[in-house]
Amino acid sequence: MAENQTPLTELLAESSIRLDASASGRDDAIRQTGQALLDAGAIDASYIDAMLERENSVSTYMGEGVAIPHGTLKGKDSVKQDALVLLRFPEPVDWDGNPVSVAVGIAAKGNGHIAILSQLATVLLDPEKAEALRTATSSDQVYALLADEDA
């Protein structure tokens, strides 16, 4: 991990881990992810529109049942502080034809999202870790998976 990088576990409040979410579709899942960032005090409400705008131009589906919705560069002004939220959908959401069980929302000032995305990718692109995240039933399990990357 780079020297000035904030550990993923420090960006994710326990109240921002929602393991029993349910969404009617991709946009609903993105709105809920944005609402969790709003509830965490990380963004202004306008950032949620920037998240939907991003998704309509570039899919944030990563593979392994995981999507990482985040805002456009224009949405940066709506970010109050760097934060992560994690929503797990026991009933997968149709994300443009891909089943998504986990949405990790990112709010970051400046270029912070790039470092966060690269850290997350190492977890999410490992099939075993992605599976563990998709089946996590406690925030402790989520923290343990992310803490491995922080080490």
Backbone as JSON, one array per atom type, in Angstrom:
{
  "sequence": "MAENQTPLTELLAESSIRLDASASGRDDAIRQTGQALLDAGAIDASYIDAMLERENSVSTYMGEGVAIPHGTLKGKDSVKQDALVLLRFPEPVDWDGNPVSVAVGIAAKGNGHIAILSQLATVLLDPEKAEALRTATSSDQVYALLADEDA",
  "N": [[0.85, -1.2, 0.0], [0.51, 2.23, -0.8], [2.29, 4.94, 0.76], [0.74, 7.25, 1.54], [-1.82, 6.34, 1.41], [-5.1, 5.8, 2.47], [-6.21, 3.24, 4.6], [-8.53, 0.82, 3.39], [-10.35, -0.16, 5.26], [-10.61, 1.94, 7.02], [-12.09, 3.74, 5.62], [-14.57, 2.75, 5.5], [-17.37, 2.79, 7.28], [-18.94, 0.99, 9.95], [-21.7, 1.25, 9.94], [-22.11, 1.66, 7.3], [-22.11, -0.68, 6.01], [-24.2, -2.77, 4.51], [-25.82, -5.63, 4.55], [-28.1, -6.95, 3.74], [-29.52, -5.9, 1.52], [-31.95, -4.95, -0.96], [-32.85, -4.61, -4.3], [-34.62, -3.23, -7.09], [-33.46, -3.08, -9.53], [-30.6, -2.1, -11.56], [-30.34, 0.83, -11.47], [-31.79, 1.42, -9.16], [-30.24, 0.07, -7.29], [-27.9, 1.58, -7.48], [-28.85, 4.08, -6.62], [-29.47, 3.42, -3.95], [-26.92, 2.79, -3.03], [-25.72, 5.27, -3.29], [-27.34, 6.65, -1.48], [-26.49, 5.47, 0.89], [-23.89, 6.49, 1.01], [-24.57, 9.15, 1.31], [-25.91, 9.02, 3.78], [-23.72, 8.45, 5.32], [-22.53, 10.84, 5.46], [-20.72, 11.59, 3.56], [-21.16, 12.74, 1.09], [-22.93, 15.21, -0.94], [-26.37, 15.27, -1.91], [-26.49, 15.58, -4.7], [-24.44, 14.08, -5.74], [-25.35, 11.53, -6.14], [-26.77, 11.67, -8.53], [-24.6, 12.07, -10.19], [-23.42, 9.6, -9.95], [-25.26, 7.95, -11.26], [-25.08, 9.09, -13.78], [-22.42, 8.46, -14.46], [-22.65, 5.67, -14.63], [-24.32, 5.42, -16.82], [-22.64, 6.14, -18.85], [-20.28, 4.63, -18.6], [-20.02, 1.34, -17.6], [-19.92, 0.23, -14.23], [-19.63, -2.31, -13.49], [-17.65, -4.94, -12.33], [-17.15, -7.62, -12.64], [-17.22, -11.0, -11.29], [-19.6, -10.75, -9.85], [-19.7, -8.22, -8.76], [-20.08, -4.69, -8.47], [-18.89, -1.33, -8.74], [-20.11, 1.38, -8.08], [-19.64, 4.84, -8.7], [-19.15, 8.42, -8.77], [-19.08, 10.85, -11.53], [-16.35, 12.88, -12.79], [-17.28, 15.47, -12.7], [-18.95, 15.3, -10.53], [-17.32, 15.48, -8.34], [-17.24, 17.81, -6.78], [-19.31, 17.47, -5.08], [-18.49, 15.79, -3.13], [-17.79, 15.37, 0.23], [-16.08, 14.03, 1.94], [-13.7, 11.34, 1.73], [-14.98, 8.09, 1.31], [-16.26, 4.75, 1.71], [-18.93, 2.53, 0.91], [-20.75, -0.48, 1.41], [-22.96, -2.59, -0.11], [-24.79, -5.52, 0.05], [-26.53, -7.73, -1.96], [-28.56, -10.23, -1.39], [-30.33, -11.4, -3.13], [-29.43, -11.37, -6.29], [-28.87, -8.42, -8.35], [-29.93, -7.39, -11.55], [-27.58, -6.2, -13.6], [-27.27, -4.65, -16.22], [-27.49, -7.11, -17.58], [-25.7, -8.63, -16.14], [-25.33, -10.51, -13.15], [-25.39, -8.91, -10.06], [-24.2, -9.05, -6.83], [-22.9, -7.63, -4.93], [-22.41, -4.25, -4.24], [-20.1, -1.73, -4.18], [-19.86, 1.37, -3.08], [-18.2, 4.38, -3.91], [-16.87, 7.39, -2.72], [-14.81, 10.04, -3.34], [-12.41, 12.61, -2.91], [-10.57, 14.77, -5.13], [-8.14, 12.84, -6.86], [-8.49, 10.59, -5.43], [-10.2, 8.39, -5.76], [-9.01, 6.7, -7.62], [-6.85, 5.41, -6.37], [-8.31, 4.07, -4.41], [-9.96, 2.44, -5.98], [-8.01, 0.79, -7.16], [-7.02, -0.58, -4.94], [-9.35, -1.9, -4.11], [-9.83, -3.48, -6.36], [-7.92, -5.5, -6.18], [-8.96, -7.1, -4.2], [-11.52, -7.71, -5.22], [-11.11, -8.92, -7.68], [-10.03, -11.3, -7.12], [-11.17, -14.44, -7.21], [-11.86, -16.1, -4.96], [-11.89, -14.31, -2.78], [-13.81, -12.52, -3.7], [-16.01, -14.19, -3.76], [-16.23, -14.72, -1.02], [-16.93, -12.18, -0.16], [-19.39, -11.85, -1.45], [-20.88, -13.66, -0.04], [-20.78, -12.85, 2.56], [-21.94, -12.44, 5.88], [-21.65, -10.85, 8.02], [-20.42, -7.71, 9.3], [-17.89, -7.94, 10.33], [-16.72, -9.97, 8.79], [-16.54, -8.68, 6.34], [-14.77, -6.57, 6.96], [-12.49, -8.1, 7.6], [-11.79, -9.2, 5.12], [-11.18, -6.87, 3.66], [-9.16, -5.81, 5.24], [-7.03, -7.48, 4.79], [-6.0, -6.48, 2.45], [-5.15, -4.04, 3.29], [-2.96, -4.54, 4.79]],
  "CA": [[0.0, 0.0, 0.0], [1.27, 3.48, -0.87], [2.43, 5.59, 2.06], [-0.31, 8.19, 1.92], [-3.11, 5.75, 1.11], [-5.92, 5.48, 3.63], [-6.67, 1.86, 4.55], [-9.94, 0.66, 3.01], [-11.18, -0.38, 6.44], [-10.86, 3.24, 7.66], [-13.04, 4.5, 4.79], [-15.84, 2.04, 5.55], [-17.97, 2.77, 8.62], [-19.76, -0.2, 10.14], [-23.07, 1.58, 9.55], [-22.13, 1.74, 5.84], [-22.13, -2.05, 5.49], [-25.59, -3.22, 4.5], [-25.68, -6.98, 4.0], [-29.38, -7.51, 3.32], [-30.18, -4.94, 0.66], [-32.79, -5.48, -2.03], [-33.04, -3.56, -5.3], [-35.45, -3.63, -8.23], [-32.63, -3.07, -10.73], [-29.32, -1.41, -11.48], [-30.44, 2.22, -11.02], [-32.24, 1.39, -7.76], [-29.06, -0.32, -6.5], [-26.99, 2.74, -7.46], [-29.45, 5.09, -5.73], [-29.31, 2.95, -2.56], [-25.5, 2.92, -2.72], [-25.53, 6.71, -3.09], [-28.01, 7.02, -0.22], [-25.61, 5.02, 1.99], [-22.82, 7.49, 1.08], [-25.2, 10.36, 1.86], [-26.13, 8.73, 5.21], [-22.4, 8.46, 5.98], [-22.05, 12.22, 5.5], [-19.58, 11.72, 2.65], [-21.53, 13.43, -0.15], [-24.19, 15.94, -1.09], [-27.32, 14.46, -2.68], [-26.24, 15.69, -6.14], [-23.46, 13.06, -6.13], [-26.1, 10.34, -6.58], [-27.0, 11.88, -9.96], [-23.3, 11.87, -10.86], [-23.19, 8.14, -9.99], [-26.11, 7.43, -12.33], [-24.5, 9.6, -15.02], [-21.24, 7.62, -14.71], [-23.09, 4.33, -15.02], [-24.9, 5.49, -18.15], [-21.57, 6.29, -19.84], [-19.33, 3.52, -18.44], [-20.5, 0.43, -16.57], [-19.01, 0.03, -13.11], [-19.59, -3.74, -13.19], [-16.25, -5.37, -12.33], [-17.01, -9.07, -12.74], [-17.34, -11.71, -10.0], [-20.81, -10.35, -9.13], [-19.43, -6.98, -8.02], [-20.06, -3.4, -9.16], [-18.31, -0.27, -7.91], [-20.64, 2.66, -8.54], [-19.03, 6.09, -8.2], [-19.58, 9.56, -9.57], [-18.25, 11.41, -12.59], [-15.44, 13.93, -12.33], [-18.12, 16.63, -12.38], [-19.55, 15.08, -9.22], [-16.31, 15.61, -7.27], [-17.55, 18.94, -5.91], [-20.35, 17.02, -4.14], [-17.88, 14.91, -2.14], [-17.34, 16.07, 1.44], [-14.95, 13.27, 2.48], [-13.54, 10.02, 1.14], [-15.71, 7.05, 2.03], [-16.76, 3.57, 1.01], [-20.1, 1.84, 1.46], [-20.89, -1.79, 0.79], [-24.3, -3.17, -0.05], [-24.86, -6.88, -0.46], [-27.87, -8.09, -2.41], [-28.69, -11.69, -1.37], [-31.0, -11.7, -4.4], [-28.63, -10.54, -7.2], [-29.49, -7.38, -9.15], [-29.56, -7.43, -12.97], [-26.76, -5.02, -13.9], [-27.05, -4.73, -17.67], [-27.31, -8.51, -17.97], [-24.79, -9.31, -15.22], [-25.86, -10.57, -11.79], [-24.55, -8.23, -9.07], [-24.54, -9.35, -5.44], [-22.22, -6.66, -4.06], [-22.11, -2.92, -4.8], [-19.22, -0.96, -3.31], [-19.93, 2.76, -3.49], [-16.99, 5.16, -3.61], [-16.85, 8.85, -2.79], [-13.43, 10.45, -3.08], [-12.02, 13.94, -3.38], [-9.39, 14.73, -6.0], [-7.99, 11.58, -7.58], [-8.5, 9.53, -4.43], [-10.94, 7.2, -6.18], [-8.14, 5.82, -8.39], [-6.14, 4.57, -5.39], [-9.31, 3.21, -3.77], [-10.35, 1.43, -6.97], [-6.94, -0.19, -7.35], [-7.01, -1.42, -3.74], [-10.54, -2.75, -4.15], [-9.72, -4.43, -7.45], [-7.14, -6.66, -5.76], [-9.88, -7.97, -3.46], [-12.67, -8.12, -6.0], [-10.74, -9.73, -8.83], [-9.64, -12.61, -6.6], [-12.46, -15.16, -7.14], [-12.16, -16.58, -3.6], [-12.25, -13.16, -1.94], [-15.08, -12.0, -4.2], [-17.03, -15.14, -3.28], [-16.38, -14.49, 0.42], [-17.65, -10.92, -0.01], [-20.78, -12.09, -1.88], [-21.6, -14.5, 0.94], [-20.55, -12.31, 3.91], [-23.15, -12.22, 6.66], [-21.37, -9.93, 9.12], [-19.48, -6.65, 8.97], [-16.56, -8.43, 10.67], [-16.2, -10.7, 7.64], [-16.19, -7.68, 5.33], [-13.54, -5.91, 7.42], [-11.37, -9.05, 7.5], [-11.41, -9.28, 3.7], [-10.56, -5.62, 3.25], [-7.96, -5.61, 6.05], [-5.95, -8.21, 4.14], [-5.41, -5.59, 1.45], [-4.54, -2.9, 3.98], [-1.7, -4.98, 5.43]],
  "C": [[0.88, 1.25, 0.0], [1.23, 4.18, 0.49], [1.24, 6.44, 2.47], [-1.71, 7.64, 1.64], [-3.85, 5.42, 2.41], [-6.36, 4.02, 3.53], [-8.17, 1.79, 4.22], [-10.82, 0.55, 4.23], [-11.47, 0.94, 7.17], [-11.88, 4.07, 6.89], [-14.45, 3.93, 4.91], [-16.36, 1.97, 6.99], [-18.84, 1.52, 8.75], [-21.21, 0.04, 9.7], [-23.23, 1.66, 8.03], [-22.05, 0.36, 5.19], [-23.56, -2.55, 5.64], [-25.66, -4.57, 3.78], [-26.98, -7.61, 3.53], [-30.18, -6.53, 2.48], [-31.0, -5.67, -0.41], [-33.04, -4.35, -3.0], [-33.82, -4.1, -6.48], [-34.64, -3.69, -9.53], [-31.38, -2.26, -10.5], [-29.44, 0.0, -10.9], [-30.89, 2.31, -9.57], [-31.05, 1.04, -6.86], [-28.08, 0.85, -6.39], [-27.54, 3.82, -6.53], [-29.27, 4.7, -4.26], [-27.85, 3.08, -2.12], [-25.18, 4.39, -2.45], [-26.16, 7.18, -1.79], [-27.15, 6.62, 0.98], [-24.43, 5.99, 2.14], [-23.34, 8.79, 1.68], [-25.41, 10.19, 3.38], [-24.82, 8.79, 5.99], [-21.83, 9.87, 6.08], [-20.92, 12.5, 4.53], [-19.87, 12.58, 1.43], [-22.74, 14.34, 0.04], [-25.07, 15.07, -1.99], [-27.04, 14.48, -4.18], [-25.25, 14.64, -6.65], [-24.17, 11.8, -6.65], [-26.41, 10.46, -8.07], [-25.72, 11.64, -10.76], [-22.97, 10.38, -10.95], [-24.01, 7.51, -11.12], [-25.57, 7.85, -13.7], [-23.29, 8.76, -15.42], [-21.66, 6.26, -15.26], [-23.66, 4.33, -16.44], [-23.84, 5.69, -19.24], [-20.59, 5.12, -19.79], [-19.84, 2.62, -17.31], [-19.45, 0.28, -15.47], [-19.02, -1.44, -12.66], [-18.16, -4.23, -13.36], [-16.07, -6.85, -12.64], [-17.16, -9.68, -11.35], [-18.54, -11.25, -9.18], [-20.69, -9.04, -8.38], [-19.47, -5.77, -8.95], [-19.53, -2.36, -8.19], [-18.83, 1.08, -8.39], [-19.95, 3.85, -7.87], [-19.38, 7.2, -9.18], [-18.62, 9.93, -10.69], [-17.3, 12.44, -12.0], [-16.21, 15.19, -11.94], [-18.71, 16.53, -10.97], [-18.62, 15.29, -8.05], [-16.64, 16.73, -6.28], [-18.6, 18.57, -4.86], [-19.79, 16.13, -3.04], [-17.35, 15.73, -0.98], [-16.12, 15.38, 2.04], [-14.89, 11.92, 1.78], [-14.28, 8.99, 1.98], [-16.05, 5.91, 1.09], [-18.05, 3.13, 1.68], [-20.18, 0.5, 0.75], [-22.3, -2.3, 1.0], [-24.24, -4.56, -0.66], [-26.31, -7.19, -0.78], [-27.97, -9.61, -2.45], [-29.4, -12.2, -2.63], [-30.31, -10.81, -5.44], [-29.46, -9.58, -8.06], [-29.01, -7.55, -10.6], [-28.87, -6.12, -13.32], [-26.38, -5.11, -15.38], [-26.72, -6.16, -18.1], [-26.35, -9.3, -17.1], [-25.41, -9.35, -13.83], [-24.9, -9.91, -10.8], [-25.09, -8.52, -7.68], [-23.95, -8.33, -4.48], [-21.99, -5.36, -4.83], [-21.27, -2.18, -3.76], [-19.24, 0.47, -3.83], [-18.69, 3.51, -3.04], [-17.29, 6.65, -3.72], [-15.41, 9.25, -2.47], [-13.18, 11.84, -3.66], [-10.81, 13.78, -4.3], [-9.33, 13.44, -6.81], [-8.0, 10.39, -6.64], [-9.19, 8.26, -4.87], [-10.05, 6.22, -6.93], [-7.39, 4.87, -7.46], [-7.11, 3.59, -4.73], [-9.72, 2.1, -4.72], [-9.27, 0.37, -7.13], [-6.83, -1.13, -6.14], [-8.18, -2.4, -3.77], [-10.41, -3.83, -5.21], [-8.94, -5.67, -7.03], [-8.0, -7.62, -4.95], [-10.9, -8.58, -4.42], [-12.33, -8.99, -7.19], [-10.17, -11.08, -8.41], [-10.93, -13.4, -6.39], [-12.83, -15.65, -5.73], [-12.59, -15.44, -2.69], [-13.58, -12.57, -2.39], [-16.23, -12.89, -3.73], [-17.3, -14.91, -1.79], [-17.16, -13.19, 0.66], [-19.13, -11.11, -0.38], [-21.58, -12.86, -0.84], [-21.42, -14.01, 2.38], [-21.88, -12.06, 4.61], [-22.9, -11.31, 7.86], [-20.36, -8.88, 8.67], [-18.05, -7.08, 9.31], [-15.92, -9.18, 9.51], [-15.75, -9.73, 6.55], [-14.88, -6.99, 5.71], [-12.33, -6.83, 7.27], [-10.88, -9.15, 6.05], [-10.67, -8.04, 3.26], [-9.24, -5.36, 4.0], [-6.78, -6.35, 5.45], [-5.23, -7.32, 3.14], [-4.71, -4.41, 2.1], [-3.15, -3.25, 4.51], [-0.49, -4.75, 4.53]]
}
